[in-house]
Structures are given as C-alpha cells and as structure tokens.
Amino acid sequence: GGGDAAAAGGAAPAWRFSARRYPYFTTALCGYTAGLVGAMVSVRVFDAAQPALFYIVPAMIVPVLAVGYRRGQLRLLWQGLDTQSVSHQL
C-alpha cells in the first residue's frame, strides 16, 4: 500500500520546528530513509513481504524524541509550537 509514503506526513510537525532552526525535520527525514532501507533489506533477507511502517515509524519517532531529549526541548516538541510564532519566523 501507500502507507510507507504516507508516513512521510509524520515529518510535517518536524518541519514546523525547522522554521526555528531546530534539527527535527532533518532527523525525521534521515529516520524515514533509514526505516525504508531497513524495510527493503528485511524483504530481501526474509524473502517475504514486510509491513514498511513497522520499520519506518519507529525509525522516525525514536531519533526525533532522542534529539528533543538531548537538547532539553522534549516538552516543547511534545506540546508543539504556536502557529503564529512560526509564521513570524518564516
């Protein structure tokens, strides 16, 4: 299905943070790529279909949360940004 492509929509909240020069979008995009590669490797190794979202979603979420924790911005990341404050940054 198209679920693996739809998972890229999970990077949208990270994109909002990128307007304020936070590295979350880049982190989510790298995680998406790693998850997609992991799903393809799994298909080759096990010679059977695998649910791509099983690999992509954790590969996107865990690094973003880890970066947020390390930067002390986990609460801000969890609560989200005010859209008005973001629009002033663009």
N, C-alpha and C positions, 0 to 999 in steps of 0.2 A: 504494500500500500504506500500511500504518500505520507505516512506518519513520520518517517525519518526526515522528510523535507519540512513538515510542519513543526518539528522540534526546533528548527531554526528560529521560530517565533518566540521561543523561550529566551532568546538573546535580546529581545526588544526591551525588557526592563534594564538590561545591562547597557543598552545603547543610550538610555536616558542619563545614566551616570557618566557616560563618556563625555557628555556635554560639559561636565565639570572637571574634566581631566582625570577621571578615575579609570583604572585599567580593566574594568569589569567586562566591557564588550570584547576586548582583545582576548581576555581569559576565556570567556564563553565561546568565542569563535574557535580558539585553539582546542578547547574541550570538545566542541562539536566535531571538529576534524578528527581528533583522536578517537572519539567514540565511533565515528563512521568507519575509520580504518580498522578499529577493533572488531566491528561487526563483520566487515569483509574478510578479515583474517579468520574469524570464527567460522564463517561459512566454508572457507577453504579447508580449514583443519578438520572440522567435523563432517564435511561433505553433506550438509543438510541446511535447510533454511533456518535462519535465526531471526528473532524479532530485533530489528535495529534499535528500537527505542530502549531496549533493555541495556544497551551499551551507551547510547548517545545521551540519554537523560542524566544518568549519574556522572558521566564524563563532563557534562556542562555544569551541573549544580555543585558538585563537590569542590572543584577548583575555585569557583566564584565565591563560595562560602569560606573557603580557606584564605583567599586573598582578603576578603572582608574582615575575617577574624584577625589576621596578621596586622592589618592596617588599623584595627580598632574601629572599624566602620560597620560592623555586623548589624548593629541596631539600625543605623541609617539605611543599610541595604535592605533589611527586613521590612522597615516601615515605608520605604520608598521616598522619592523626592516630590516636593510640591511642583506641579507643572508650571506655575508662574515663575518660580525661581529658575527653572531650567530654561524657559523661553528667553529670559533676560541674558543668559549666558551665551545663547547662540548668536 
